[in-house]
């Protein structure tokens, strides 16, 4: 057979994860018994690793730890590993290039480190101090070169040390404060991967990805491009503090997930669902009702049929409030039957012409948005801006391409991190006055050089 029994594959993945988490809990309890004041962490390896459910494993730590090796590691890894605990330490972050990859550009070691801090990291450890002169990782470069002589990366690290002496206390007093959460479950990843084998999937999915992680990464990147602070967590976690929850490819659902999402929407939240949501139960058995299964009541839709797309399918707004710039769906199309939802955009060609593609359903005091296709690129970006407005979530400052803005806050203080990932100097106009955290200089215009970082502060 081309792949294992899906139910057995999910059960084995769940068992393997639970064994790892149980062992970690045994070690955690042992350390705490011998040294109660010690804080315990472990390296979760980032969001790409799926052998262990880090939301379960996190219960055996005091702070989440992760690797970060840009550009292979995404920003989603930082928010995902920060998880429900709200605490994060980067145990390994790239300094020099791993093996034969392109060299770390001047300023980028510092830039990546401040990005981690902006996402909630309370510590960043650079890997490594000095590379080995022999052995398997002799070309995994570090802060210092093989010669051990100070270089530009050493000077970047030194500069950062001086800067954090100035602003470290301010950073420690704050944390990311999000109105938006992305929820992903490892059971959905395992369950979908059990059937999404390269031997049966169209080739396009092997290139672009149909999986849970790929969908979460895409939606998270769209939020980052709009400078919107975002949390990432298990769908069973408390959601009451959020205005918008996005559940990309929530393939596997249980009663706890359904009840949590229903309560979130009923009390005024906006939930966004995507294709392949509510398809299987906790045993990877397909529900005997139309997708999105037990979520169809709050979604106000049922999926009559579905399939992959060989080419993008144009979309057309059906209401004046939905943006025409959400131009096309790709890779996948759900044939949606409305029960109580209202259409926002329809397919505009082929046999699906005129059928719903994107819908909104009112449920209790909240709303559920169902996206029946895969949005990418500019269409996803425009859709995300519309979704934020629907949920009354303010987007961040408008910035040129390559410039990111992040916010951390406390009860009395807001910190704004401005990072320039482009090779050009740029001028940022802010909607309100801020004060430079290093120089105390006030203003609403900030000049950022290439690979530059500015930290601003403002009373809350």
C-alpha angles and dihedrals in degrees: 000000000000094000142006126273102284095223093050092045091054092046092051092049090050091048093049091050093048092051090053092047093046091051090049090051090052090053092045092053091046093052093046091050092053097035112018095180095052117107116225129212139157134197111265091188094225134283094297092070111086105170091100132035100238092197088064094037089050090069086071094057139062093216133017116246128197148168121246121192108163135235089025091049116066132214087247088070090063096052092038093053092044083061124153094332095066089217126110140169124184104225094184125021125172117261107159123016120284108245112306100352120122114287120266104263120238110278096011098102088060091041093054091046093054089047089057091048091048089054091055107276112152091193139019123202115194118220111247135007094200129355123249115260091215138017137056096313099041089124096047095108125216142193090287124040124242089274091060091229119140112262139170093288090053089051090049090052091048091050091051091051091055091046094051090051085064101042105019094101091051091051093047090055093057141056137185110286112201134187090188131064133186112209121203131167127209089216089061090050093049094043095049094042088055090066102024093081120162087234093066105026122092110258092249091068091055087058102039104024133237094201133115095249093051092051094047091048092051094050092044092052090051089054092048090051087057091048093242118153109234137188125208124205150137114297090238092061121106109278103178096109094059131086095196130033121185117199107188113196096346089182101161119047135174132190093271093054093047093049092047094051093043091053091047093054096040091057094052109282127134115231125193120203127187137197117303094031121146094006104133139027125235090281093055091252115144113243116250090230128069120280136294078050113195089005094061094092094059092038093051092217141092125204111232096181141344143188148160123279124230091200136016115280118220119238129210128199116243096190131050092237097058115089118247088211089078084089109165149012121221141199096002142039129191119205098225126203114197120228103164103337127105124229119246099172134010135201109265105201147029121028091320092063110140095009119125117271102166124024142177124211127190113223121173107317093332142062138236120212116201119198110196097190139041113267118203140176117350093358091058091045094053092043090053092053089051091048092051090051091049089054092043091239112150114231120226127258116305108251137176119263111287096027117108130190123200132180134211122180147178131195090280107022142054122200121196120199115200114192126182112207092172130091094236132079113246140189117227121202113205123203092229136026119273134181124235107246092215104039100023087228112150126219150119098235122071126188115210122193122209111296088002131151130206127181118201130187136204133173114252 
